[in-house]
Amino acid sequence: MKQLIKPFAYGFMAVSLICAVSNNSFAGNEDRAGQAGATELLINPWTRSSGWGGINIANVRGLESQFNNVAGLAFTAKTDISYSFTDWLKGADIKINSLGLAQRVGETGVMALSVMSVGFGDIQVTTVDNPEGGIGNFKPQFFNLGVSYAKSFSNSIYGGMTVRVISQSSSDVKAQGVAFDAGIQYVTGFNEDKDNLRFGISLKNVGTPMRYTGDGLSFRGNPPVVTSYQQTIQQRTERFELPSLIAIGASYDYKPAENHRLTFAGSFTSNSFTYDQYGLGVEYSFKDMFSLRGGYLTEKDQAGDDRLTALSGLNGGVSVDLPLGKSGKKFGIDYSYRATEFFDGCHGIGLRLVL
């Protein structure tokens, strides 16, 4: 009896914690749109899950769980190494690279480490005296480092947490902060394996406010009293909050025939600084070697004049997983596409090695 009560107690405590934190973190409304910073935290850098549009809150697995729902890390059998490259808003010269490692530690725990880097290419330096540039370039760089731990509390309840270090910098200005993610997945079902129905909840990007500092915010000026010397004046910037959100999802596996699987998924995301989102998606898998998936995300006024996103809502992706012998090891290749209203969409390609 204790073995049954204990995991449910852990799950109840974790859900209570998430709800308590979310009540304080999501007091905002749509009027706060644009007031948050570090919005790269809202970009899914992983190829496989982005083909769903990130709606697989309840059934995401492996290293990619660090973005959608960290509880999915607990399903890592041994080692998961992943790399993804995304051409974000193709034509805008924004490149996203992500690399990570998940490793099982002990019988029920999994630890993961990942890095995400966003580059914007070379941008010309302009000044009042040189508005056309021609005096050099600078390269803004966004960098996130995430460390996660996930644990299976029972055959049905899984949970995890992530600590993420955020860095934004250019040649003479920078901002740094820390964010926390937490997530739970619950597995149940109606078939003989009792694992075809899943639920998930994820709290993301709750952390310290950030502020820009650096020499780029200072300038040479004259003091109030006219003298023969100048002084350096430092400008202080306003603090900004992180784009916190809470996401709830469900998924259901249907097997019409042997070696064939259809997974239906849905999600709701409550954003503290922008419109809430609703999503639906489906994935077809053959022998867990070939997968085809698609999803659609929608929000208020997505096609209107007051839209807050460049994404049109359509997402699609394909994966091929090649077994490496009979030991269960495999090598995977993923591709995803996210349609946009402007530019030429977002293209992602990923590589995955499961040992």
HELIX and SHEET records of a PDB file:
HELIX    1   1 LYS A    2  SER A   25  1                                  24    
HELIX    2   2 GLU A   30  ARG A   32  5                                   3    
HELIX    3   3 THR A   39  LEU A   42  5                                   4    
HELIX    4   4 THR A   47  SER A   50  1                                   4    
HELIX    5   5 GLY A   62  GLU A   64  5                                   3    
HELIX    6   6 SER A   65  ASN A   68  1                                   4    
HELIX    7   7 VAL A   70  PHE A   75  5                                   6    
HELIX    8   8 ASP A  215  LEU A  217  5                                   3    
SHEET    1   A15 THR A  79  TRP A  88  0                                        
SHEET    2   A15 ILE A  94  VAL A 105 -1                                        
SHEET    3   A15 GLY A 109  GLY A 119 -1                                        
SHEET    4   A15 GLN A 141  SER A 152 -1                                        
SHEET    5   A15 ILE A 157  SER A 169 -1                                        
SHEET    6   A15 LYS A 174  THR A 188 -1                                        
SHEET    7   A15 LEU A 197  GLY A 207 -1                                        
SHEET    8   A15 LEU A 245  ALA A 257 -1                                        
SHEET    9   A15 HIS A 260  ASN A 271 -1                                        
SHEET   10   A15 GLN A 277  PHE A 286 -1                                        
SHEET   11   A15 PHE A 290  GLU A 299 -1                                        
SHEET   12   A15 LEU A 311  PRO A 323 -1                                        
SHEET   13   A15 LYS A 330  THR A 340 -1                                        
SHEET   14   A15 CYS A 346  VAL A 354 -1                                        
SHEET   15   A15 THR A  79  TRP A  88 -1                                        
SHEET    1   B 2 ILE A 123  GLN A 124  0                                        
SHEET    2   B 2 ASN A 137  PHE A 138 -1                                        
SHEET    1   C 2 SER A 218  GLY A 221  0                                        
SHEET    2   C 2 GLN A 231  GLN A 234 -1                                        
END                                                                             
